[in-house]
Amino acid sequence: GKSRSSDMRPGSGNPLIEALKARDRNVELSDLAAHIAEIAQDQYGSRLIQQKLEVASEEEKQLAFKSVLQKMAQLTTDVFGNYVIQKFFEYGSPEQRRILAEQLVGQVLKLSLHMYGCRVVQKALDSVPIEQQVLLIGELKGHVLKCIEDQHGNHVIQKCIEQMPPDSVTFIIEAVEAEAQRMASHMYGCRVAQRLLEHCASHQLETMLNKILTVIDKLATDNYGNYVVQHMLEHGRVEDKKII
């Protein structure tokens, strides 16, 4: 039954989690809702919630959602909790996704530079309508290069380019243009340049491409730049291919 063993040995882990393990997954999401933030920050607990979310009823999800929402800031940057937030973006109702994304407002830059937060931002961009995407990524304006040069932030910039209409990422194109040659030979910058070549029209990238062409011979032998040159051959303008 639900009784918890009273002789918890010290050091044997969180009593709440131990009790769940004893029930061996014979538990409903509604049973977890009251302590969901605590359970989500445990490896076993996080996986359990994720599995239950995939099959939960709308009522159960709403119960869990209310609890998650209260602790969202804490869970978004938690090693195990972030997966629960991501799962809600995947399996939540459109309304729940909208409310979750609203909680990220004002935090997008900070979260984009965070090891776990960046995953939640990417999942949000995958899950919400364009109006909300635009609102969220607007917070990265003026900080694009900082994000690109960051081991976590660059993934968020790539996601923006992959997920959003090309005219919504003009501010990313302009930031990369300003430092085109340096970005093309940067460990993470070269990835962003490749995504731009894949998803944007040549006329949007004209300034960036022209700047890159002036140093094409140097980039062709660069550890990272060579990938951009290969991408220009694949996705670039006909005249660029002739020059290369």
C-alpha positions in Angstrom: 0.0 0.0 0.0 1.0 3.6 0.4 2.6 3.2 3.9 6.1 4.4 4.1 8.7 2.4 6.0 9.4 4.1 9.3 12.9 2.7 9.8 14.5 4.8 7.1 18.2 4.2 7.5 20.3 7.3 7.3 22.0 7.8 4.0 19.6 5.5 2.1 18.3 8.4 0.1 15.1 10.6 0.1 12.3 8.8 1.9 9.8 10.1 -0.7 11.8 8.5 -3.5 12.5 5.3 -1.6 8.7 4.9 -1.1 8.1 5.4 -4.8 10.7 2.8 -5.7 9.1 0.4 -3.3 5.8 0.8 -5.2 7.8 0.0 -8.4 6.0 2.4 -10.8 2.6 1.3 -9.5 1.8 5.0 -9.0 -0.3 7.6 -10.8 0.8 11.1 -11.8 -1.9 12.4 -9.4 -0.1 10.7 -6.5 3.1 12.6 -7.4 1.5 16.0 -8.0 1.7 17.2 -4.4 5.5 16.6 -4.2 6.3 17.0 -7.9 9.1 19.5 -7.6 11.0 17.4 -5.0 10.5 14.2 -7.1 11.5 15.9 -10.3 14.9 16.8 -8.9 15.8 13.2 -8.4 17.0 11.0 -11.2 14.5 8.2 -10.7 11.7 10.6 -9.9 12.3 12.7 -13.0 12.1 9.6 -15.2 9.0 8.4 -13.4 7.2 11.8 -14.0 8.3 11.9 -17.7 6.9 8.4 -18.3 3.6 9.2 -16.5 3.2 12.5 -18.5 3.2 10.5 -21.7 0.1 8.6 -20.7 -1.6 10.9 -18.3 -5.2 12.2 -18.6 -5.8 15.9 -19.1 -7.0 16.2 -15.5 -3.9 14.5 -14.1 -1.6 16.7 -16.3 -3.4 19.8 -15.0 -2.8 18.8 -11.4 0.8 18.1 -12.0 1.1 21.3 -14.1 0.0 23.5 -11.2 2.7 22.1 -9.0 5.4 22.3 -11.6 4.5 25.9 -12.4 5.1 27.0 -8.8 8.7 25.6 -8.9 9.4 26.2 -12.6 12.4 28.5 -12.1 14.1 25.9 -9.9 13.3 23.0 -12.1 14.4 24.7 -15.4 18.0 24.8 -14.3 18.1 21.5 -12.4 20.0 18.5 -13.8 17.0 16.2 -13.6 14.1 18.8 -13.3 14.8 20.4 -16.7 13.7 17.1 -18.4 10.3 17.4 -16.6 9.8 20.9 -17.9 10.8 19.8 -21.4 8.3 16.9 -21.2 5.6 19.3 -20.3 6.4 21.4 -23.4 6.1 18.2 -25.4 2.9 16.7 -23.8 1.2 19.7 -22.3 -1.9 21.3 -23.8 -1.4 24.4 -26.0 -2.5 26.5 -23.0 0.0 24.8 -20.6 2.8 25.4 -23.1 1.8 29.0 -23.5 1.9 29.5 -19.7 5.2 27.7 -19.3 6.8 29.8 -22.0 5.5 33.0 -20.3 7.6 32.0 -17.3 10.7 32.2 -19.4 10.1 35.8 -20.3 12.9 38.0 -18.9 15.1 34.9 -18.3 15.9 33.8 -21.9 19.4 35.1 -22.1 20.4 33.8 -18.7 18.8 30.4 -19.4 20.4 30.2 -22.9 23.8 30.4 -21.3 23.0 27.7 -18.7 23.8 24.1 -19.1 20.3 22.9 -18.5 18.3 26.0 -19.0 19.4 26.2 -22.7 17.6 22.8 -23.3 14.4 24.2 -21.9 14.6 27.3 -24.1 15.2 25.1 -27.2 12.3 22.9 -26.3 10.1 26.0 -25.8 11.0 27.2 -29.3 10.0 23.8 -30.7 6.7 23.9 -28.9 5.1 27.4 -29.0 3.5 29.4 -31.8 5.5 31.9 -33.8 4.3 35.0 -31.8 5.7 33.5 -28.6 8.9 32.4 -30.3 9.5 36.0 -31.5 8.8 37.3 -28.0 11.3 34.9 -26.4 14.2 35.3 -28.8 13.7 39.1 -28.8 15.6 38.9 -25.5 18.7 37.7 -27.3 19.0 40.9 -29.4 22.3 42.6 -28.7 23.7 39.4 -27.2 23.9 37.2 -30.2 27.7 36.9 -30.4 27.9 36.3 -26.7 25.4 33.4 -27.2 27.2 32.0 -30.3 30.5 32.0 -28.5 29.0 30.1 -25.5 29.0 26.3 -25.4 25.3 26.3 -24.4 24.0 29.5 -26.0 25.1 28.5 -29.5 22.6 25.7 -29.5 19.8 28.2 -28.8 20.9 30.4 -31.7 21.0 27.4 -34.0 17.5 26.4 -32.9 16.2 29.9 -33.7 17.5 29.6 -37.2 16.2 26.1 -37.7 12.8 26.7 -36.2 11.8 30.2 -37.2 10.9 32.0 -40.5 14.1 33.6 -42.0 12.7 37.1 -41.6 12.4 36.6 -37.8 16.2 35.9 -37.5 17.4 39.1 -39.3 19.0 40.2 -36.0 21.1 37.0 -35.9 22.2 37.5 -39.5 23.2 41.1 -38.8 25.2 40.1 -35.8 27.1 37.4 -37.7 27.6 39.7 -40.7 29.4 42.2 -38.4 32.0 39.5 -37.5 31.6 37.2 -40.5 35.2 36.1 -40.9 35.7 35.5 -37.2 32.5 33.7 -36.9 33.2 31.4 -39.8 36.4 30.2 -38.2 35.0 30.0 -34.7 34.3 26.6 -33.1 30.6 27.4 -32.6 30.3 30.3 -35.0 31.0 28.0 -37.9 27.9 25.9 -36.9 25.7 29.0 -36.8 27.0 30.1 -40.3 26.2 26.6 -41.6 22.6 26.8 -40.2 22.1 30.2 -41.9 23.3 28.8 -45.2 20.8 25.9 -44.8 17.8 27.9 -43.8 18.1 31.4 -45.2 18.0 32.8 -48.8 21.2 33.9 -50.4 19.9 37.5 -50.8 19.6 37.7 -47.0 23.1 36.5 -46.5 24.7 38.6 -49.2 26.9 40.7 -46.8 28.0 37.7 -44.8 28.8 35.7 -47.9 30.8 38.6 -49.5 32.8 39.1 -46.4 33.6 35.3 -46.2 34.6 35.3 -49.9 37.4 37.8 -49.2 39.1 35.3 -47.0 38.0 32.1 -48.6 41.5 30.6 -49.2 42.3 31.1 -45.5 39.0 29.6 -44.4 39.3 26.6 -46.7 42.3 25.3 -44.7 40.9 26.4 -41.3 39.8 23.7 -38.8 36.3 25.2 -38.5 36.1 27.5 -41.6 36.5 24.6 -44.0 33.0 23.4 -43.0 31.5 26.8 -43.9 33.3 26.7 -47.3 31.9 23.2 -47.9 28.4 24.5 -47.0 28.8 27.4 -49.4 29.5 24.9 -52.2 26.4 23.0 -51.2 23.9 25.8 -50.4 25.5 29.0 -51.7 25.1 31.2 -54.7 26.1 29.9 -58.2 28.7 32.7 -58.5 30.2 31.9 -55.1 30.7 28.3 -56.2 32.6 29.5 -59.3 34.8 31.7 -57.2 35.5 28.9 -54.7 
